[in-house]
Amino acid sequence: MTIAVWAPLLLPLLAAPLARRLAEQLAPRAAALTLAATAVALGAATLASLGLLTVTGLLHLPYGAALAHLSPAHWHPSELSDLEWLPTAAAAGTALLAVAALAARAARHQYADLRRARTATGGAPAGPGAPGPHRRRPGPADPVLTVLTDDRADAYALPGRPPRIVATTGMLAALTEPERAALLAHERAHLAGRHHLLLAAAEYAAVCHPALRPLRPALGYHLERWADECAAAAVGDRALTARAIGRAALAAARRPGPPRPRLSPAATTGPVPRRVRALLTAPAPPRARRPLRALAALALACCLTTTAAAAAEAGHDFHEAVETAQSP
């Protein structure tokens, strides 16, 4: 277990850059799912390794060995070689406590942000700036369009029950009718794809391991590109969608609105010029990207497989050692 338990702590340093490189070669939806899955897998493996290191160190203490009913004939907690586990276990335990504290703080902030946004938009009806097709009564799973009377331009997708698309009168006034339709289609795609769950998964994974932090902004960009493509397909015009996103971002930059919840995606976030350029540029032929994509996918798959196998092997070795030590 000594070697295997360290692999999940070291391999994210290689796997995270590989995941970002692979995402650049994939379609936006596949890229976002790849980044989110990689973050969750590596974060879970990190927690497993830290847990194994902590518990192993505790069992090398006399009280821990007695509590687990370990036989002194096989387990010698008083020997110097066993006491060498204590600094490692202390560091791993401290890391676990830090992860728990940071995760709890992130959850508290997310809940407070969403609750504050829901309270601010809960009773606001669709105003006169809303396009005609969006004034209908929504179904149970349909997003509700909430228009806030505010000269500042802002629009975002607010998850919850029911899901909401929040837009200010300033944002709607800055766009033409077709551009409004593209913007609302973009935000609707965020809600339909449950992009807030992917963002939350990446945020919690980043708490588990520092090397996973760069995956969060990369995921945010590909989620916006995913919604961009959905909006372009919905309105049937990529140039119109690009123009709507660009004008919305410019309007929001002139007079920024209040901070929105971190789990509320918005068309005006991320590298907007890059997204606009991607919409106006024809996608590269699949065959042109195939060799590089296959190489990056193979390397990432090897890293993830090795991480999972190492975590499983470390857990199996720990289980066997404890069972042996519990025998008379």
C-alpha positions as CSV (number, residue, x, y, z in Angstrom):
1,M,0.0,0.0,0.0
2,T,2.9,2.3,0.6
3,I,3.5,3.0,-3.1
4,A,-0.1,2.6,-4.4
5,V,-1.6,5.0,-1.9
6,W,0.5,7.9,-3.2
7,A,-0.5,7.5,-6.9
8,P,-3.9,9.2,-6.6
9,L,-2.2,12.2,-4.9
10,L,0.5,12.6,-7.6
11,L,-1.3,11.6,-10.9
12,P,-3.7,14.6,-10.9
13,L,-0.6,16.8,-11.6
14,L,-0.4,15.0,-15.0
15,A,-4.1,14.1,-15.6
16,A,-5.5,17.6,-15.2
17,P,-3.4,19.2,-17.9
18,L,-4.1,16.2,-20.2
19,A,-7.9,16.7,-19.6
20,R,-7.7,20.3,-20.6
21,R,-5.7,19.5,-23.7
22,L,-8.2,16.8,-24.7
23,A,-11.1,19.1,-24.1
24,E,-9.7,21.5,-26.7
25,Q,-10.0,18.7,-29.3
26,L,-13.6,17.8,-28.5
27,A,-17.0,19.2,-29.2
28,P,-18.2,21.5,-26.4
29,R,-20.6,19.0,-24.8
30,A,-18.1,16.1,-24.8
31,A,-15.4,18.5,-23.5
32,A,-17.5,19.7,-20.6
33,L,-18.5,16.1,-19.6
34,T,-14.9,14.9,-19.9
35,L,-13.6,17.7,-17.6
36,A,-16.3,17.2,-15.0
37,A,-15.9,13.4,-15.0
38,T,-12.1,13.8,-14.7
39,A,-12.4,16.2,-11.8
40,V,-14.9,14.0,-9.9
41,A,-12.8,10.8,-10.4
42,L,-9.5,12.4,-9.4
43,G,-11.1,14.2,-6.4
44,A,-12.7,11.0,-5.1
45,A,-9.4,9.1,-5.5
46,T,-7.6,11.9,-3.6
47,L,-10.1,11.6,-0.7
48,A,-9.7,7.8,-0.7
49,S,-5.9,8.1,-0.4
50,L,-6.0,10.7,2.3
51,G,-8.5,8.6,4.2
52,L,-6.3,5.4,4.0
53,L,-3.2,7.3,5.1
54,T,-5.1,8.8,8.1
55,V,-6.7,5.5,9.2
56,T,-3.4,3.6,8.8
57,G,-1.6,6.0,11.0
58,L,-4.3,5.9,13.6
59,L,-4.2,2.1,13.7
60,H,-0.4,2.3,14.4
61,L,-1.2,4.0,17.7
62,P,-1.8,1.7,20.7
63,Y,-5.3,3.0,21.3
64,G,-6.2,2.7,17.6
65,A,-4.9,-0.9,17.4
66,A,-6.9,-1.9,20.5
67,L,-10.0,-0.2,19.2
68,A,-9.8,-2.2,16.0
69,H,-9.0,-5.4,17.9
70,L,-5.7,-5.9,16.2
71,S,-3.6,-8.8,17.5
72,P,-0.2,-7.8,19.1
73,A,1.3,-10.9,17.4
74,H,0.9,-9.2,14.0
75,W,0.6,-5.5,14.8
76,H,3.3,-3.7,16.8
77,P,2.1,-0.1,17.4
78,S,5.0,0.6,19.8
79,E,7.8,-0.2,17.4
80,L,9.8,2.7,15.9
81,S,9.0,1.6,12.3
82,D,5.3,1.9,13.0
83,L,5.7,5.3,14.6
84,E,7.1,6.6,11.3
85,W,3.5,6.5,10.0
86,L,2.4,9.2,12.5
87,P,3.7,12.4,10.6
88,T,2.2,11.1,7.4
89,A,-1.1,10.3,9.1
90,A,-1.1,13.7,10.8
91,A,-0.6,15.5,7.5
92,A,-3.3,13.4,5.8
93,G,-5.7,14.0,8.6
94,T,-5.1,17.7,8.6
95,A,-5.6,17.7,4.8
96,L,-8.9,15.9,5.2
97,L,-10.1,18.4,7.8
98,A,-9.1,21.2,5.6
99,V,-11.0,19.7,2.6
100,A,-14.1,19.2,4.8
101,A,-14.0,22.8,6.0
102,L,-13.5,24.2,2.6
103,A,-16.3,22.0,1.1
104,A,-18.6,23.1,3.9
105,R,-17.8,26.8,3.3
106,A,-18.3,26.4,-0.5
107,A,-21.7,24.7,0.1
108,R,-22.8,27.4,2.5
109,H,-21.8,30.2,0.1
110,Q,-23.5,28.4,-2.8
111,Y,-26.7,27.9,-0.8
112,A,-26.7,31.5,0.4
113,D,-26.1,32.9,-3.1
114,L,-28.9,30.8,-4.7
115,R,-31.3,31.6,-1.9
116,R,-30.6,35.3,-2.1
117,A,-31.1,35.2,-5.9
118,R,-34.3,33.2,-5.6
119,T,-35.7,35.6,-3.1
120,A,-34.8,38.6,-5.3
121,T,-36.4,37.1,-8.4
122,G,-39.2,35.0,-6.9
123,G,-42.0,37.5,-7.3
124,A,-40.9,39.3,-10.3
125,P,-43.1,38.8,-13.3
126,A,-42.1,38.9,-17.0
127,G,-42.0,42.5,-17.9
128,P,-42.9,44.4,-21.0
129,G,-39.4,43.8,-22.4
130,A,-39.9,40.1,-22.6
131,P,-40.4,38.6,-26.1
132,G,-43.9,37.4,-26.8
133,P,-43.2,33.7,-27.0
134,H,-41.8,33.7,-23.4
135,R,-44.9,35.2,-21.8
136,R,-46.7,31.9,-21.7
137,R,-47.4,30.0,-18.5
138,P,-44.5,27.6,-18.1
139,G,-44.9,23.9,-17.5
140,P,-43.4,22.2,-14.4
141,A,-40.0,21.6,-16.0
142,D,-39.9,24.7,-18.1
143,P,-37.8,27.7,-17.1
144,V,-39.6,30.8,-15.9
145,L,-38.6,34.1,-17.5
146,T,-38.1,36.7,-14.8
147,V,-37.5,40.3,-15.9
148,L,-36.0,42.6,-13.3
149,T,-36.5,46.4,-13.7
150,D,-32.9,47.5,-13.8
151,D,-31.0,49.7,-16.3
152,R,-27.9,47.6,-15.8
153,A,-27.6,44.8,-18.4
154,D,-27.5,41.3,-17.0
155,A,-28.9,37.9,-17.8
156,Y,-28.2,34.4,-16.3
157,A,-29.7,31.0,-15.7
158,L,-30.9,30.4,-12.1
159,P,-31.3,26.7,-11.1
160,G,-34.0,25.6,-8.7
161,R,-37.7,24.8,-8.7
162,P,-38.9,26.1,-11.0
163,P,-35.7,27.0,-13.0
164,R,-35.5,30.6,-14.0
165,I,-34.0,32.7,-16.7
166,V,-33.3,36.1,-15.1
167,A,-32.8,39.1,-17.3
168,T,-32.9,42.8,-16.6
169,T,-34.7,45.4,-18.7
170,G,-31.4,47.0,-19.5
171,M,-30.2,43.8,-21.1
172,L,-33.4,43.2,-23.1
173,A,-33.3,46.8,-24.3
174,A,-29.8,46.4,-25.5
175,L,-30.7,43.6,-27.9
176,T,-33.0,43.2,-30.9
177,E,-35.8,40.8,-30.9
178,P,-33.9,38.0,-32.7
179,E,-30.9,38.6,-30.4
180,R,-33.1,38.3,-27.3
181,A,-34.3,34.9,-28.6
182,A,-30.7,33.7,-29.0
183,L,-29.7,35.0,-25.6
184,L,-32.7,33.3,-23.9
185,A,-32.0,30.1,-25.9
186,H,-28.5,30.2,-24.5
187,E,-29.7,30.5,-20.9
188,R,-32.3,27.8,-21.5
189,A,-29.6,25.4,-22.6
190,H,-27.7,26.0,-19.4
191,L,-30.8,24.9,-17.4
192,A,-31.7,22.0,-19.7
193,G,-28.2,20.6,-19.4
194,R,-28.0,21.1,-15.6
195,H,-24.7,22.9,-16.0
196,H,-24.8,24.1,-12.5
197,L,-24.3,20.5,-11.3
198,L,-21.2,20.2,-13.4
199,L,-19.8,23.5,-12.0
200,A,-20.5,22.3,-8.5
201,A,-18.7,19.0,-9.1
202,A,-15.7,20.8,-10.4
203,E,-15.7,23.2,-7.5
204,Y,-15.8,20.5,-4.9
205,A,-13.1,18.5,-6.8
206,A,-10.8,21.6,-6.7
207,V,-11.2,21.6,-3.0
208,C,-9.9,18.1,-2.8
209,H,-6.7,18.6,-4.8
210,P,-5.0,21.9,-5.8
211,A,-4.0,20.5,-9.2
212,L,-7.7,20.3,-10.1
213,R,-8.4,24.0,-9.7
214,P,-7.6,24.8,-13.4
215,L,-10.3,22.5,-14.5
216,R,-13.0,24.8,-13.0
217,P,-12.5,27.8,-15.5
218,A,-11.8,25.4,-18.4
219,L,-15.2,23.7,-17.6
220,G,-16.9,27.0,-17.4
221,Y,-15.7,28.0,-20.9
222,H,-16.8,24.7,-22.5
223,L,-20.2,24.9,-20.8
224,E,-20.6,28.3,-22.3
225,R,-19.6,26.9,-25.7
226,W,-22.1,24.1,-25.2
227,A,-24.9,26.6,-24.6
228,D,-23.7,28.7,-27.5
229,E,-24.0,25.8,-29.9
230,C,-27.5,24.9,-28.5
231,A,-28.6,28.5,-29.0
232,A,-27.2,28.6,-32.5
233,A,-29.1,25.4,-33.3
234,A,-32.3,26.8,-31.7
235,V,-32.4,30.0,-33.7
236,G,-30.8,28.5,-36.8
237,D,-28.2,31.2,-37.2
238,R,-24.6,31.1,-35.8
239,A,-23.8,34.7,-36.8
240,L,-26.9,35.9,-35.0
241,T,-26.0,34.0,-31.9
242,A,-22.4,35.4,-32.0
243,R,-23.7,38.9,-32.4
244,A,-26.2,38.5,-29.5
245,I,-23.5,37.2,-27.2
246,G,-21.1,39.9,-28.2
247,R,-23.6,42.7,-27.7
248,A,-24.8,41.3,-24.4
249,A,-21.3,41.1,-23.1
250,L,-20.6,44.7,-24.2
251,A,-23.8,45.9,-22.5
252,A,-23.0,44.1,-19.3
253,A,-19.4,45.5,-19.3
254,R,-20.6,49.1,-19.5
255,R,-22.7,48.9,-16.3
256,P,-22.0,45.7,-14.4
257,G,-24.8,44.3,-12.3
258,P,-24.7,42.9,-8.8
259,P,-22.7,39.7,-8.3
260,R,-24.6,36.6,-9.5
261,P,-24.4,33.2,-7.9
262,R,-21.4,31.2,-8.8
263,L,-23.6,28.3,-9.9
264,S,-25.6,30.5,-12.3
265,P,-24.1,30.3,-15.8
266,A,-24.4,33.4,-18.0
267,A,-23.8,34.2,-21.6
268,T,-21.7,37.2,-20.8
269,T,-19.1,35.2,-18.8
270,G,-15.8,33.7,-19.9
271,P,-13.7,34.6,-22.8
272,V,-16.4,36.1,-25.0
273,P,-14.2,37.0,-28.0
274,R,-13.0,33.4,-28.2
275,R,-16.5,32.1,-28.0
276,V,-17.7,34.5,-30.7
277,R,-14.8,33.5,-32.9
278,A,-15.7,29.9,-32.5
279,L,-19.3,30.6,-33.6
280,L,-18.2,32.5,-36.6
281,T,-15.5,29.9,-37.6
282,A,-16.5,26.6,-39.3
283,P,-15.7,23.6,-37.1
284,A,-12.6,21.7,-38.1
285,P,-13.1,18.5,-39.9
286,P,-13.2,15.5,-37.5
287,R,-10.4,13.7,-39.3
288,A,-8.0,16.7,-38.8
289,R,-8.2,16.4,-35.1
290,R,-8.4,12.6,-34.8
291,P,-4.7,11.7,-34.2
292,L,-4.1,14.4,-31.5
293,R,-7.5,13.7,-29.9
294,A,-6.8,9.9,-29.8
295,L,-3.4,10.4,-28.3
296,A,-4.7,12.8,-25.6
297,A,-7.6,10.5,-24.8
298,L,-5.3,7.5,-24.5
299,A,-3.0,9.3,-22.1
300,L,-5.8,10.6,-20.0
301,A,-7.4,7.2,-19.9
302,C,-4.1,5.7,-18.7
303,C,-3.9,8.3,-15.9
304,L,-7.4,7.7,-14.7
305,T,-7.1,3.9,-14.9
306,T,-3.8,4.0,-13.0
307,T,-5.3,6.3,-10.4
308,A,-8.4,4.1,-9.9
309,A,-6.3,0.9,-9.9
310,A,-3.8,2.3,-7.4
311,A,-6.6,3.5,-5.0
312,A,-8.3,0.0,-5.3
313,E,-5.0,-1.7,-4.7
314,A,-4.2,0.5,-1.6
315,G,-7.7,-0.2,-0.2
316,H,-7.3,-4.0,-0.8
317,D,-3.8,-4.1,0.8
318,F,-5.2,-2.1,3.8
319,H,-8.1,-4.5,4.2
320,E,-5.9,-7.6,4.0
321,A,-3.4,-6.1,6.5
322,V,-6.2,-5.4,9.0
323,E,-7.8,-8.8,8.6
324,T,-4.4,-10.4,9.2
325,A,-3.7,-8.3,12.2
326,Q,-7.2,-9.2,13.6
327,S,-6.5,-12.9,13.5
328,P,-5.3,-14.5,16.8
